[in-house]
């Protein structure tokens, strides 16, 4: 998919619809319902604070994910964590579904049973490929279509069934991503939920450069305990996870936004462009300008 230089990366709730801060969303729709209107091409954009799964049942899609391109031929699932810049070019009449979930929805209620699956699935963007006609592919398609039918049934706004089905989708896809490996069972469900809430807080506040003390306070933890939690769940200290998210955002904006690095530094919460350059080079090994040049042709 060719890169289209923009002055800003579009951010939507559903594609083409303005984002709503703090929105709690569970939505599923046919691929054709929106893509056909845009001549089967969805330009690069992102969903701030929303998780998305694109299920390609039949047909194919060229997929842009941050700095790289993928090809997804059905049956396949494209997994999109919050903030990931993504775009699609579908073959005409591609059949599939798009599921969009807010993080608040995913962490509400009894999260113990799906916490590990949730982190396993949305830890990174990617394409999960299924064998055509296989039992996992047939079951996944049936599960998503049952969710779509429940979502479309009038008067079911207060029903918990759609939520149960959506969590089932996350669970099944996490199993597929693990390729049959057992999920970690030795970690307490409360630790999983705490770590997930930390990741969601990072997603909300990393541009404000919250301190670890602020994250820990919001979670009811000490900074030392937050670090122990992060190391136990990810193998990395909490601050590394925050800096990783900030670096990933810097890389995205350097590719998709036609603005000087000094201007982007301010948007990323850095008061001093020189400090931003040092931070970025320490994280990537290149200056922002050099990194942008090196990656200019990757989309």
N, C-alpha and C positions, 0 to 999 in steps of 0.2 A: 504494500500500500504506500503510495507516494506521500511524502510529508507535505503538508500544506501549512506554510508559515502564517502564524496569527499573532496578533498583538496580545492575546491572552488565551489560556486554555479554557474552553467552555466548561462550565460546571452545571450539571442538571440534577433534578430529582429523577424523573423519568426523562428519556432523551427528548430535548426540545422544550421541557417544562422547567421553570425556574426552581432552584433549590429552596427549601424551607428549613431554616435553622431549627434543629431539635426535632425534626419531623420523625414520627414513628410510622414506618411504612412496611406493609406486606402486600406485594403486588405481583401478579403473573399475567403475561399476555403472550399471544402468538407472535413469532418472529415476523410474520407477514403483515400483521396489523399496523406496524409502524414503519418497517423497512420498505415495504412496497411504496409508501408515500414519498420516500426519499430515494426512489430508483435503486433500491437494494444496497445503498451505501450509507453507512452511519459514520460521520466524520469523527476524528479523534476528540474525545471529551473525557470527563471523569465525573464520578459521583462522590461528593465529599461526605464521608460518614455513612455510606450505604454499601452493602455487600450485594454482589450480583452473580448469578449463574446463567450462562447462555447454554441451552441444550439444543444441539443440532441433531435432529432425528434422521432426516434425509436431506441431501443436498450438501453444500460445502460453503465455507467462508474463509476469506483471507482476513487474518486477525492481526491488528497492531496492538502490542502490549508494551507500554513504556518505550524502551529503546530497541525493541526487536519485533520481528514479524513471525507469525505462526500460520500454519494452514490446518484447518479443521474440517474434515470430511465426516459426515454422519455415519454412525452415531458417535457423538463426542460432546463433552461438556467443557466450556470455557469458564474458569474460575477467576473472579475479579474482586480482590479486596478493595476497601475504600481508598480513594485517591489515585488509583492506577489509571493512567491515561490509556484509553483504548478506543479502537475504531474497527468497523467491520465492512467488508465488501462481500455481499452474499451472491451466490449464484441465484438467478431468478427462480422463484417458486420454492426456495428452501423452506423446509418444514421443521419447526422447532418451537421452543418456548423460552421466555426470558423471565427469570424469577429475581425480584429485587427485595431486599430485606434491610431494615434498619438495625444497627447494633443494639439498640435498647430492646428491640423485640427479641433478639437472639439471646440476650443475657437475662431476660426476665424469667421468673418462675424457677422450676427445678432444672437447673443447668448442669447438675452433677453428671447426668447420663450422657450428655452430648458435648460437654466442655472440651474434652480432648479431641473429639472428632472435629469440632468447630475450628480449633487451632490448627489441627493437621491439614484441614482443607484450605483454609484461608491464610495460611502462613505465607504464601507467595502466589502470584498469578500464574496461570498455566493452562494447558489443554490436556484433558483426560480423554484418551481414546478407547472406544469399546469395539469389540468384534461384532460386526453386523449379524443380527439374528441370535446373538448369544443371550443367555438367561439374564445376566446383569443389565444388558442394554434394554431388553424387553421390559424388565421390571422397573428400570429407571424411567422409561418413557411412560409406562402406565401410572407410576406414582405422580409424575409431574402433571399428567393429564387429569388425574383425579383431583389434584390440588387446583388446577385451573377450573374444573367443573364446580368444586366447592366454592371457589372465589367468586364465580359468576352467578351462583344461586341467590336469588333475591331474598332478603331478610336474614342472611346468615352473618351479618356484621358482628354480632356478639358471640358467634360460635367459636370454640377453641379448636375445631377440627382442622381448619386451614393452618393454624400454628403447628399442630402435631404433624401434619403432612410435610410442612416446610422443614421441620427439624428432621424428619425422616429422610428427606432429600439430602440434607447436609450429612447425615450419618452414613447413608449409602455411598455418597461420593467420597467421603473421607476413607471409607473402606477401599474403594477403588484406587484412591491415591496411594494408599499404603500397600497396594498390590498384595492383599491377603495377609500382611503382617499384623500381628496382634497390636492393638492400641495399648499404650501404657496404662496398666491398671493399679499400679502401686501408689499413685499420687492421689492425694485427697481431693475430693470434688471441690471443697472450699478453696484450696490452693489454685485449682484450675480456674474457678470463677474469679478469684482475686486477680490472677495474672491477666485474664481476659479483660477485666475492667481497667487494669493498668494500661493495656494496649489501646483500649477505647479512649481513655483519658489522653494518652499521647496523641492519638489521632485528632482530638479536639483542640489541644493546647500547645502542640509542638512549635507552632509559629509564634506563640507568645513567649517562648523560651522559659517555660515554667522550670523552677528548680526541682530537684529531687524531693526536697522538703515539702513542696506544694503537692506533688503527686502523692507522697506518702501520707500527708495529712488528710487528703481527700479520701484515701483508702483506709484511714484509721490505723496506719502502720508507722513505725519509725523508719528512718532512711536505711538503717542497717538491715532491718527486716525486709524492706522492699528489695534491697540488693540480694539478700539471700533467696527471696522468692524468685526474682528474675534469673538468678544463676541456676536455681533448681529446675526451673521450667524451660529455660532456653540455653543455658550454658554461658550466658553473657551477663555482665552487670547492667543495671537499669539504665544508667547514663549512656551506655553504648547503644542500647535500643532506641533511645531518644535521638541520639546523634545520627544513627542509621536512617531513621525516618526523615530527619531534616536534610540529610545528604541526598536521599532518594528524591525528595521534593526539589532540591536544587538542580539535580540532573534533569528532571522532567522539564523544569522551566527553561533551562538553558537550551533544550532541544525544541520546545514547542512555542516559546515566547521570543519574538524578535525585539529584544530590549537589551541594553548594555548590562553587563554583569553587575555594575555598581547599582543600577536601578533595581535589579532583581534582589540584590543584597538587602535593600530596605524592605521589600515585600516579604522576605524570609525572616525578618525580625532582627537583622544585624544593623546596628547604628553606624558601624565603621566598615566601609567596603573592603578596606585592607585586611581587617580581621576576618571578614568572610572569605577572602581569597586564601588566607593562611589556613583557616578551618577546612576549606574545601580541598586544598592541596594535601593537607595532612590526611584527609580521609580517602582521597582518590589517587594521589600521586601526581596530579596535574593541576595547573591553574584553571579557573573557570573558562578563560578564553581558549586555552589549549584543549581542554576537554570538549568544548563545543565544536572546535574545528575537527577533532578526531572522530566525533560521533555525528557529524553533519549529514553523512550519507547513509546512516543506519536505518532510516525510515523511508 
